């Protein structure tokens, strides 16, 4: 879905999911919520947004499916 390494892609998906939590309005805030340096969130989002291999709508649909499979009891 993304023209980046698998590790960077997984990090971006984690950041996308973290941004769904209230209070995580930016990529930097999402990274901080995951215990990562805030700058890493912004840098990762820029890298992954630069040249996606699928449409934004398809990417969001995939993330929605992934999120629906997560245990809601886990914060």
OpenMM code with the backbone's topology and positions (N, CA, C; nanometers):
from openmm import Vec3, app, unit

residues = "UNK UNK UNK UNK UNK UNK UNK UNK UNK UNK UNK UNK UNK UNK UNK UNK UNK UNK UNK UNK UNK UNK UNK UNK UNK UNK UNK UNK UNK UNK UNK UNK UNK UNK UNK UNK UNK UNK UNK UNK UNK UNK UNK UNK UNK UNK UNK UNK UNK UNK UNK UNK UNK UNK UNK UNK UNK UNK UNK UNK UNK UNK UNK UNK UNK UNK UNK UNK UNK UNK UNK UNK UNK UNK UNK".split()
positions = [
    Vec3(0.0805, -0.1200, 0.0000),
    Vec3(0.0000, 0.0000, 0.0000),
    Vec3(0.0853, 0.1273, 0.0000),
    Vec3(0.2060, 0.1155, 0.0559),
    Vec3(0.2937, 0.2325, 0.0673),
    Vec3(0.4296, 0.1994, 0.0085),
    Vec3(0.4921, 0.2973, -0.0518),
    Vec3(0.6239, 0.2773, -0.1125),
    Vec3(0.7332, 0.3107, -0.0103),
    Vec3(0.7324, 0.2337, 0.1004),
    Vec3(0.8310, 0.2501, 0.2076),
    Vec3(0.8673, 0.1111, 0.2583),
    Vec3(0.9643, 0.1038, 0.3481),
    Vec3(0.9997, -0.0255, 0.4058),
    Vec3(0.8832, -0.0783, 0.4888),
    Vec3(0.8815, -0.2086, 0.5107),
    Vec3(0.7747, -0.2701, 0.5913),
    Vec3(0.7703, -0.2093, 0.7316),
    Vec3(0.8859, -0.1853, 0.7889),
    Vec3(0.8911, -0.1284, 0.9248),
    Vec3(0.8283, 0.0118, 0.9272),
    Vec3(0.8627, 0.0939, 0.8306),
    Vec3(0.8064, 0.2294, 0.8239),
    Vec3(0.6563, 0.2229, 0.7991),
    Vec3(0.6129, 0.1312, 0.7147),
    Vec3(0.4705, 0.1144, 0.6879),
    Vec3(0.3940, 0.0740, 0.8127),
    Vec3(0.4492, -0.0198, 0.8900),
    Vec3(0.3837, -0.0612, 1.0152),
    Vec3(0.3774, 0.0538, 1.1139),
    Vec3(0.4845, 0.1324, 1.1210),
    Vec3(0.4850, 0.2479, 1.2102),
    Vec3(0.3771, 0.3477, 1.1684),
    Vec3(0.3651, 0.3716, 1.0390),
    Vec3(0.2641, 0.4654, 0.9906),
    Vec3(0.1236, 0.4173, 1.0241),
    Vec3(0.0972, 0.2892, 1.0068),
    Vec3(-0.0346, 0.2355, 1.0416),
    Vec3(-0.0597, 0.2538, 1.1914),
    Vec3(0.0400, 0.2285, 1.2736),
    Vec3(0.0254, 0.2499, 1.4178),
    Vec3(-0.0047, 0.3958, 1.4492),
    Vec3(0.0637, 0.4851, 1.3812),
    Vec3(0.0383, 0.6282, 1.4009),
    Vec3(-0.1027, 0.6655, 1.3566),
    Vec3(-0.1467, 0.6105, 1.2445),
    Vec3(-0.2829, 0.6381, 1.1972),
    Vec3(-0.3859, 0.5947, 1.3006),
    Vec3(-0.3667, 0.4762, 1.3564),
    Vec3(-0.4599, 0.4269, 1.4575),
    Vec3(-0.4521, 0.5108, 1.5842),
    Vec3(-0.3315, 0.5520, 1.6236),
    Vec3(-0.3155, 0.6358, 1.7433),
    Vec3(-0.3832, 0.7711, 1.7249),
    Vec3(-0.3849, 0.8212, 1.6027),
    Vec3(-0.4501, 0.9504, 1.5776),
    Vec3(-0.6003, 0.9438, 1.5955),
    Vec3(-0.6562, 0.8257, 1.6001),
    Vec3(-0.8000, 0.8107, 1.6200),
    Vec3(-0.8417, 0.8348, 1.7649),
    Vec3(-0.7464, 0.8318, 1.8561),
    Vec3(-0.7762, 0.8558, 1.9972),
    Vec3(-0.7918, 1.0052, 2.0218),
    Vec3(-0.8868, 1.0420, 2.1057),
    Vec3(-0.9060, 1.1844, 2.1378),
    Vec3(-0.7767, 1.2467, 2.1907),
    Vec3(-0.7497, 1.3654, 2.1469),
    Vec3(-0.6309, 1.4373, 2.1928),
    Vec3(-0.5090, 1.4209, 2.1045),
    Vec3(-0.5109, 1.3236, 2.0142),
    Vec3(-0.3986, 1.3031, 1.9229),
    Vec3(-0.4340, 1.3658, 1.7888),
    Vec3(-0.4224, 1.4966, 1.7826),
    Vec3(-0.4647, 1.5691, 1.6634),
    Vec3(-0.3567, 1.5789, 1.5566),
    Vec3(-0.2327, 1.5538, 1.5938),
    Vec3(-0.1221, 1.5655, 1.4989),
    Vec3(-0.0427, 1.4354, 1.4967),
    Vec3(0.0407, 1.4223, 1.3952),
    Vec3(0.1285, 1.3049, 1.3878),
    Vec3(0.2257, 1.3048, 1.5047),
    Vec3(0.2723, 1.4217, 1.5445),
    Vec3(0.3640, 1.4308, 1.6578),
    Vec3(0.2962, 1.3841, 1.7869),
    Vec3(0.1713, 1.4229, 1.8073),
    Vec3(0.0988, 1.3801, 1.9270),
    Vec3(0.0738, 1.2292, 1.9242),
    Vec3(0.0447, 1.1755, 1.8082),
    Vec3(0.0244, 1.0310, 1.7958),
    Vec3(0.1525, 0.9558, 1.8305),
    Vec3(0.2660, 1.0047, 1.7831),
    Vec3(0.3935, 0.9410, 1.8153),
    Vec3(0.4201, 0.9466, 1.9653),
    Vec3(0.3974, 1.0614, 2.0257),
    Vec3(0.4188, 1.0757, 2.1696),
    Vec3(0.3282, 0.9800, 2.2469),
    Vec3(0.2054, 0.9624, 2.2016),
    Vec3(0.1117, 0.8711, 2.2682),
    Vec3(0.1617, 0.7272, 2.2628),
    Vec3(0.2406, 0.6957, 2.1602),
    Vec3(0.2978, 0.5617, 2.1463),
    Vec3(0.4337, 0.5496, 2.2147),
    Vec3(0.4768, 0.6563, 2.2804),
    Vec3(0.6060, 0.6549, 2.3483),
    Vec3(0.7236, 0.6780, 2.2557),
    Vec3(0.6977, 0.7390, 2.1421),
    Vec3(0.8018, 0.7662, 2.0424),
    Vec3(0.8316, 0.9153, 2.0377),
    Vec3(0.9468, 0.9523, 1.9855),
    Vec3(0.9766, 1.0951, 1.9699),
    Vec3(0.8736, 1.1613, 1.8778),
    Vec3(0.8183, 1.2745, 1.9170),
    Vec3(0.7176, 1.3419, 1.8343),
    Vec3(0.7629, 1.3677, 1.6906),
    Vec3(0.8882, 1.4045, 1.6724),
    Vec3(0.9380, 1.4335, 1.5375),
    Vec3(0.9310, 1.3103, 1.4471),
    Vec3(0.9418, 1.1925, 1.5056),
    Vec3(0.9339, 1.0694, 1.4268),
    Vec3(0.7956, 1.0536, 1.3650),
    Vec3(0.6925, 1.0959, 1.4352),
    Vec3(0.5569, 1.0884, 1.3819),
    Vec3(0.5407, 1.1735, 1.2575),
    Vec3(0.5860, 1.2973, 1.2653),
    Vec3(0.5753, 1.3880, 1.1507),
    Vec3(0.6593, 1.3391, 1.0330),
    Vec3(0.7796, 1.2952, 1.0612),
    Vec3(0.8708, 1.2486, 0.9566),
    Vec3(0.8145, 1.1234, 0.8871),
    Vec3(0.7600, 1.0321, 0.9653),
    Vec3(0.7037, 0.9090, 0.9094),
    Vec3(0.5819, 0.9393, 0.8231),
    Vec3(0.4953, 1.0278, 0.8702),
    Vec3(0.3756, 1.0636, 0.7937),
    Vec3(0.4134, 1.1278, 0.6602),
    Vec3(0.5149, 1.2133, 0.6604),
    Vec3(0.5592, 1.2754, 0.5349),
    Vec3(0.6116, 1.1699, 0.4379),
    Vec3(0.6919, 1.0777, 0.4893),
    Vec3(0.7507, 0.9744, 0.4038),
    Vec3(0.6426, 0.8838, 0.3440),
    Vec3(0.5436, 0.8500, 0.4237),
    Vec3(0.4398, 0.7576, 0.3769),
    Vec3(0.3352, 0.8256, 0.2903),
    Vec3(0.3217, 0.9538, 0.3033),
    Vec3(0.2234, 1.0270, 0.2240),
    Vec3(0.2791, 1.0711, 0.0894),
    Vec3(0.4092, 1.0614, 0.0717),
    Vec3(0.4741, 1.1139, -0.0475),
    Vec3(0.4353, 1.0391, -0.1752),
    Vec3(0.4280, 0.9078, -0.1692),
    Vec3(0.4045, 0.8303, -0.2914),
    Vec3(0.3251, 0.7037, -0.2604),
    Vec3(0.1977, 0.7172, -0.2214),
    Vec3(0.1182, 0.5978, -0.1886),
    Vec3(0.0919, 0.5144, -0.3133),
    Vec3(0.0780, 0.3837, -0.2925),
    Vec3(0.0534, 0.2928, -0.4045),
    Vec3(-0.0955, 0.2679, -0.4275),
    Vec3(-0.1794, 0.3139, -0.3341),
    Vec3(-0.3244, 0.3018, -0.3483),
    Vec3(-0.3877, 0.4373, -0.3182),
    Vec3(-0.5147, 0.4490, -0.3473),
    Vec3(-0.5827, 0.5765, -0.3220),
    Vec3(-0.6005, 0.5989, -0.1717),
    Vec3(-0.6186, 0.7237, -0.1351),
    Vec3(-0.6425, 0.7571, 0.0047),
    Vec3(-0.7665, 0.6881, 0.0588),
    Vec3(-0.8711, 0.6814, -0.0229),
    Vec3(-0.9954, 0.6158, 0.0188),
    Vec3(-0.9727, 0.4673, 0.0466),
    Vec3(-0.8945, 0.4008, -0.0380),
    Vec3(-0.8657, 0.2589, -0.0169),
    Vec3(-0.7801, 0.2388, 0.1080),
    Vec3(-0.6861, 0.3282, 0.1310),
    Vec3(-0.6015, 0.3185, 0.2493),
    Vec3(-0.6862, 0.3345, 0.3758),
    Vec3(-0.7746, 0.4324, 0.3756),
    Vec3(-0.8621, 0.4555, 0.4913),
    Vec3(-0.9534, 0.3350, 0.5133),
    Vec3(-1.0056, 0.2785, 0.4075),
    Vec3(-1.0913, 0.1602, 0.4209),
    Vec3(-1.0148, 0.0441, 0.4830),
    Vec3(-0.8902, 0.0260, 0.4420),
    Vec3(-0.8073, -0.0805, 0.4993),
    Vec3(-0.7816, -0.0542, 0.6471),
    Vec3(-0.7497, 0.0691, 0.6826),
    Vec3(-0.7276, 0.1025, 0.8237),
    Vec3(-0.8538, 0.0809, 0.9062),
    Vec3(-0.9674, 0.1125, 0.8494),
    Vec3(-1.0940, 0.0926, 0.9201),
    Vec3(-1.1162, -0.0558, 0.9474),
    Vec3(-1.0846, -0.1401, 0.8498),
    Vec3(-1.0972, -0.2851, 0.8706),
    Vec3(-1.0011, -0.3331, 0.9784),
    Vec3(-0.8779, -0.2846, 0.9762),
    Vec3(-0.7801, -0.3232, 1.0775),
    Vec3(-0.8282, -0.2795, 1.2159),
    Vec3(-0.8732, -0.1566, 1.2276),
    Vec3(-0.9185, -0.1036, 1.3563),
    Vec3(-1.0360, -0.1833, 1.4107),
    Vec3(-1.1237, -0.2291, 1.3241),
    Vec3(-1.2409, -0.3040, 1.3692),
    Vec3(-1.2020, -0.4411, 1.4248),
    Vec3(-1.0839, -0.4879, 1.3932),
    Vec3(-1.0374, -0.6186, 1.4409),
    Vec3(-0.9601, -0.6083, 1.5722),
    Vec3(-0.9311, -0.4868, 1.6168),
    Vec3(-0.8556, -0.4695, 1.7402),
    Vec3(-0.9469, -0.4845, 1.8613),
    Vec3(-0.8900, -0.5295, 1.9701),
    Vec3(-0.9648, -0.5439, 2.0948),
    Vec3(-0.9927, -0.4058, 2.1522),
    Vec3(-1.1193, -0.3656, 2.1643),
    Vec3(-1.1505, -0.2322, 2.2151),
    Vec3(-1.1143, -0.2139, 2.3619),
    Vec3(-1.0906, -0.3228, 2.4341),
    Vec3(-1.0557, -0.3118, 2.5761),
    Vec3(-0.9093, -0.2715, 2.5952),
    Vec3(-0.8304, -0.2835, 2.4902),
    Vec3(-0.6889, -0.2483, 2.4988),
    Vec3(-0.6721, -0.1045, 2.4595),
    Vec3(-0.6104, -0.0258, 2.5453),
    Vec3(-0.5919, 0.1167, 2.5178),
    Vec3(-0.4647, 0.1382, 2.4406),
] * unit.nanometer
topology = app.Topology()
chain = topology.addChain("A")
for resn in residues:
    res = topology.addResidue(resn, chain)
    for name in ("N", "CA", "C"):
        topology.addAtom(name, app.Element.getBySymbol(name[0]), res)
